Amino acid sequence: MAMIYEIPRGSLESGPMSLDYDSGLATIQYYNAGGVEITPTGVAAISVSPTLTGENFKTVAPSALGQWSFDGPVGRLRVSLAGTSAVTAFVRVWRGDDAQSGIPSGAFSGTRALTFQNYVEANVKNGVQYEISSDVLSLANGANIDVIFTTGANPVVIKNRLVKFNGTHLTTRVYRTPTYTGGTITPYFNLNDRNPVAGNVVIRTGATVTAVGTEFGAPTYDIGSAGQGNSSLSTYSTLGIERLLAPNTTYLQRITNDSGAAQEVSSYLTWYEGGTDLPLS
């Protein structure tokens, strides 16, 4: 439900408004002395009062060119043309029963602090962020660590992949639709222990890969120093680099030790499962 108020030309203050509405949007049309609509120079000012009487007006900052948005109970609205070349103005005020875009009262007037969170934080709170890790104490030179990653009905967004090793070189590649036999289904974890949502991803380790499939994305080459703990964020980063995996599709992540000697290799992977909002389709 919504209500529209109009302040006619020649008047600069509204009559009493219903205090039952939680938000409002005001727009102004300007007219010269001959009654012709004009585009003035300068900017008008709008202030609102939370009461039906008294001088309790507070200025509202423009939310867009020619528009003023406000939240919370408003009993009256006042317009000032002192900063414009307009002679008179006609004002429409739309009142809605829900706060605009979920923005709390005071946001448009600068009296309310707003905080934001990234996707990973929101995913964890919603119970749809998952993780898995592994540690191979001695991976022979030329050997691989293969992980078969099969998505379910939802798309999957890989948010972060971290690889650690104590040799001199690793190469990580990702393939689509590999051919394999065997393997053991490996459990993974939800980062939310309050309201976790069961994931549809199935992960297998120890499988025999007979064909790697089609390479998906650029390989990652990690260079380190022998005997030290080397770390790489590879191609994924919580700073914004992601990979979007298709639903109902199998992928192979292969880490290859090409350092010339055996080395310890550990890895960590975290992902989100669910719908994506960009693009909406």
C-alpha positions as CSV (number, residue, x, y, z in Angstrom):
1,M,0.0,0.0,0.0
2,A,1.2,3.5,-0.8
3,M,0.0,7.1,-0.6
4,I,0.7,10.1,-2.9
5,Y,0.7,13.7,-1.5
6,E,0.9,16.8,-3.6
7,I,2.0,20.3,-2.6
8,P,0.5,22.7,-5.2
9,R,2.3,25.6,-6.8
10,G,2.6,28.6,-4.5
11,S,2.8,26.5,-1.4
12,L,6.1,25.3,0.2
13,E,4.8,23.0,2.9
14,S,2.6,20.0,2.9
15,G,-0.4,19.5,5.0
16,P,-0.4,16.8,7.7
17,M,0.7,13.4,6.4
18,S,-0.1,10.0,7.8
19,L,2.6,8.8,10.2
20,D,1.8,5.1,9.3
21,Y,4.1,5.1,6.3
22,D,7.7,4.1,6.7
23,S,9.4,5.7,3.7
24,G,9.0,8.5,1.2
25,L,10.2,9.9,-2.1
26,A,9.7,13.5,-3.1
27,T,10.2,15.0,-6.6
28,I,9.8,18.6,-7.7
29,Q,8.5,20.3,-10.8
30,Y,9.5,24.0,-11.2
31,Y,7.4,26.8,-12.8
32,N,8.0,30.4,-13.7
33,A,5.6,33.3,-13.2
34,G,3.7,32.5,-16.4
35,G,3.0,29.0,-15.2
36,V,5.4,27.3,-17.6
37,E,7.5,24.4,-16.3
38,I,11.2,25.3,-16.3
39,T,14.6,23.8,-15.4
40,P,16.0,26.1,-12.7
41,T,19.6,26.8,-11.8
42,G,20.6,25.8,-8.4
43,V,19.2,23.1,-6.1
44,A,16.1,23.2,-3.9
45,A,16.2,21.9,-0.4
46,I,13.7,19.6,1.3
47,S,13.2,19.0,5.0
48,V,10.9,16.8,6.9
49,S,9.3,16.8,10.4
50,P,8.5,13.7,12.4
51,T,5.6,15.5,14.0
52,L,2.4,17.2,12.7
53,T,3.1,20.5,14.5
54,G,6.1,22.4,15.7
55,E,9.4,23.3,14.1
56,N,11.1,19.9,14.1
57,F,12.3,20.0,10.5
58,K,15.5,18.2,9.4
59,T,17.1,18.6,6.0
60,V,17.0,15.6,3.7
61,A,20.0,15.0,1.4
62,P,19.2,14.4,-2.2
63,S,19.2,10.7,-3.1
64,A,19.4,11.4,-6.9
65,L,19.1,14.4,-9.2
66,G,15.8,15.9,-8.4
67,Q,14.8,13.3,-5.9
68,W,14.8,13.2,-2.1
69,S,14.3,9.9,-0.2
70,F,13.6,9.5,3.5
71,D,12.6,6.8,6.0
72,G,10.7,6.8,9.2
73,P,7.6,8.6,10.3
74,V,7.1,12.0,8.6
75,G,4.3,14.3,9.5
76,R,5.1,17.2,7.2
77,L,7.4,18.1,4.3
78,R,8.8,21.6,3.6
79,V,10.4,22.9,0.4
80,S,12.9,25.8,0.1
81,L,13.6,27.4,-3.3
82,A,16.1,29.9,-1.9
83,G,18.9,28.3,-3.7
84,T,17.2,28.1,-7.1
85,S,16.0,30.5,-9.9
86,A,12.5,29.0,-9.7
87,V,9.4,31.1,-9.0
88,T,7.1,28.4,-7.8
89,A,7.2,24.6,-7.4
90,F,4.9,21.7,-7.6
91,V,5.9,18.7,-5.3
92,R,4.8,15.1,-5.4
93,V,5.5,12.9,-2.4
94,W,5.2,9.1,-2.6
95,R,4.8,7.4,0.7
96,G,5.4,3.6,1.1
97,D,4.7,1.2,3.9
98,D,8.1,-0.5,3.6
99,A,11.5,1.1,4.1
100,Q,13.0,1.8,0.7
101,S,15.3,-1.1,-0.5
102,G,15.5,-2.2,3.1
103,I,17.5,0.8,4.1
104,P,17.0,1.7,7.8
105,S,15.7,5.0,9.1
106,G,18.3,7.7,9.2
107,A,20.4,6.3,6.3
108,F,19.6,9.2,3.9
109,S,20.0,11.9,6.5
110,G,23.5,10.7,7.6
111,T,22.4,9.6,11.1
112,R,22.6,5.9,10.6
113,A,25.8,3.9,10.0
114,L,25.6,1.1,7.4
115,T,27.9,-1.9,7.2
116,F,28.5,-4.3,4.3
117,Q,29.8,-7.8,4.1
118,N,31.3,-9.8,1.2
119,Y,29.8,-12.8,-0.4
120,V,31.9,-15.3,1.6
121,E,30.7,-13.8,4.9
122,A,27.1,-13.9,3.7
123,N,27.5,-17.5,2.4
124,V,28.8,-18.7,5.8
125,K,25.9,-17.1,7.7
126,N,23.5,-18.7,5.2
127,G,25.1,-22.1,5.6
128,V,26.2,-22.5,2.0
129,Q,30.0,-22.2,2.2
130,Y,32.0,-25.4,2.2
131,E,35.6,-26.5,2.7
132,I,38.0,-29.4,2.3
133,S,41.7,-29.8,2.9
134,S,44.4,-32.4,2.4
135,D,48.1,-33.1,3.3
136,V,50.4,-35.4,1.4
137,L,53.5,-35.9,3.5
138,S,55.7,-37.1,0.6
139,L,54.6,-36.7,-3.0
140,A,57.1,-38.3,-5.4
141,N,58.6,-36.3,-8.2
142,G,56.3,-36.6,-11.2
143,A,53.4,-37.8,-9.1
144,N,49.9,-36.3,-9.1
145,I,47.3,-35.5,-6.5
146,D,43.9,-36.0,-8.2
147,V,40.6,-34.7,-6.8
148,I,37.3,-35.5,-8.6
149,F,34.8,-32.8,-8.0
150,T,31.2,-33.4,-9.1
151,T,28.6,-30.6,-8.8
152,G,24.9,-31.2,-8.1
153,A,21.9,-29.4,-9.3
154,N,23.3,-26.0,-8.3
155,P,26.1,-23.9,-9.8
156,V,29.3,-23.8,-7.7
157,V,31.5,-20.8,-7.2
158,I,35.1,-21.7,-6.1
159,K,36.0,-18.9,-3.7
160,N,39.6,-19.8,-2.6
161,R,42.2,-22.4,-3.3
162,L,45.4,-22.4,-1.2
163,V,48.4,-24.7,-1.9
164,K,51.4,-25.1,0.4
165,F,54.5,-27.1,-0.3
166,N,58.2,-27.4,0.7
167,G,59.8,-28.1,-2.6
168,T,60.6,-25.9,-5.6
169,H,57.8,-26.3,-8.0
170,L,54.1,-27.4,-8.5
171,T,51.7,-27.2,-11.3
172,T,47.9,-27.3,-10.8
173,R,45.5,-27.8,-13.6
174,V,41.7,-28.2,-13.7
175,Y,39.8,-30.3,-16.3
176,R,36.2,-30.7,-17.2
177,T,34.5,-34.2,-17.7
178,P,37.4,-36.5,-17.0
179,T,37.2,-40.3,-17.2
180,Y,38.1,-42.2,-14.1
181,T,37.5,-45.4,-12.2
182,G,37.2,-46.1,-8.5
183,G,38.0,-43.5,-5.9
184,T,36.6,-42.9,-2.4
185,I,33.9,-40.4,-1.6
186,T,35.6,-37.9,0.7
187,P,33.6,-35.9,3.3
188,Y,33.9,-32.1,3.4
189,F,32.7,-29.5,5.9
190,N,30.2,-26.7,6.1
191,L,31.6,-23.5,7.7
192,N,28.3,-23.0,9.6
193,D,27.5,-25.1,12.6
194,R,24.3,-23.3,13.4
195,N,22.1,-23.6,10.3
196,P,24.1,-25.6,7.8
197,V,22.7,-26.5,4.4
198,A,23.7,-29.9,3.0
199,G,25.8,-29.6,-0.1
200,N,25.2,-31.5,-3.3
201,V,28.8,-31.7,-4.3
202,V,30.5,-35.1,-4.3
203,I,34.3,-35.3,-3.9
204,R,36.3,-38.4,-4.7
205,T,40.0,-39.0,-4.0
206,G,42.2,-41.9,-4.9
207,A,40.5,-42.4,-8.3
208,T,42.4,-43.8,-11.3
209,V,42.1,-41.2,-14.1
210,T,42.1,-42.7,-17.6
211,A,41.5,-39.4,-19.5
212,V,41.8,-35.9,-18.0
213,G,39.1,-34.4,-20.2
214,T,39.1,-30.8,-21.4
215,E,41.3,-28.3,-19.6
216,F,39.3,-25.6,-17.9
217,G,41.2,-22.4,-17.2
218,A,44.9,-21.6,-17.2
219,P,47.2,-23.8,-15.2
220,T,48.9,-22.5,-12.1
221,Y,52.6,-22.7,-11.7
222,D,53.9,-22.3,-8.1
223,I,57.6,-21.7,-7.5
224,G,59.2,-22.1,-4.1
225,S,62.4,-22.8,-2.2
226,A,63.4,-26.3,-1.2
227,G,63.1,-27.0,2.5
228,Q,60.9,-24.0,3.2
229,G,57.1,-23.6,3.6
230,N,55.9,-22.1,0.4
231,S,52.4,-20.9,-0.1
232,S,50.3,-19.9,-3.1
233,L,46.8,-18.6,-3.6
234,S,46.9,-20.1,-7.1
235,T,44.2,-18.9,-9.4
236,Y,41.5,-18.4,-6.8
237,S,41.5,-15.6,-4.2
238,T,39.0,-14.3,-1.7
239,L,39.9,-10.8,-3.2
240,G,37.6,-11.5,-6.2
241,I,39.1,-14.1,-8.5
242,E,36.6,-17.0,-8.7
243,R,35.7,-19.9,-10.9
244,L,32.1,-20.7,-11.7
245,L,31.4,-24.4,-12.2
246,A,28.4,-25.6,-14.1
247,P,25.8,-27.8,-12.4
248,N,25.7,-31.6,-12.8
249,T,29.3,-31.6,-14.1
250,T,32.5,-33.4,-13.1
251,Y,35.8,-31.7,-12.8
252,L,39.3,-32.9,-12.1
253,Q,41.8,-30.9,-10.1
254,R,45.3,-32.3,-10.6
255,I,48.3,-31.1,-8.6
256,T,51.6,-32.3,-10.1
257,N,55.0,-32.4,-8.4
258,D,57.4,-31.3,-11.1
259,S,60.2,-30.1,-8.7
260,G,62.6,-32.9,-9.3
261,A,62.3,-34.3,-5.8
262,A,59.7,-35.6,-3.4
263,Q,58.0,-32.9,-1.3
264,E,55.1,-32.4,1.1
265,V,52.0,-30.8,-0.4
266,S,48.9,-29.6,1.4
267,S,45.9,-27.9,-0.1
268,Y,42.7,-26.1,1.0
269,L,39.6,-25.5,-1.1
270,T,36.5,-23.5,-0.2
271,W,33.4,-23.0,-2.3
272,Y,29.8,-21.7,-2.4
273,E,26.9,-23.7,-3.7
274,G,23.7,-22.1,-4.9
275,G,22.2,-19.6,-7.2
276,T,24.2,-16.7,-8.6
277,D,22.8,-13.1,-8.8
278,L,25.2,-11.9,-11.5
279,P,24.0,-12.6,-14.1
280,L,20.4,-13.1,-12.9
281,S,19.9,-15.9,-15.5
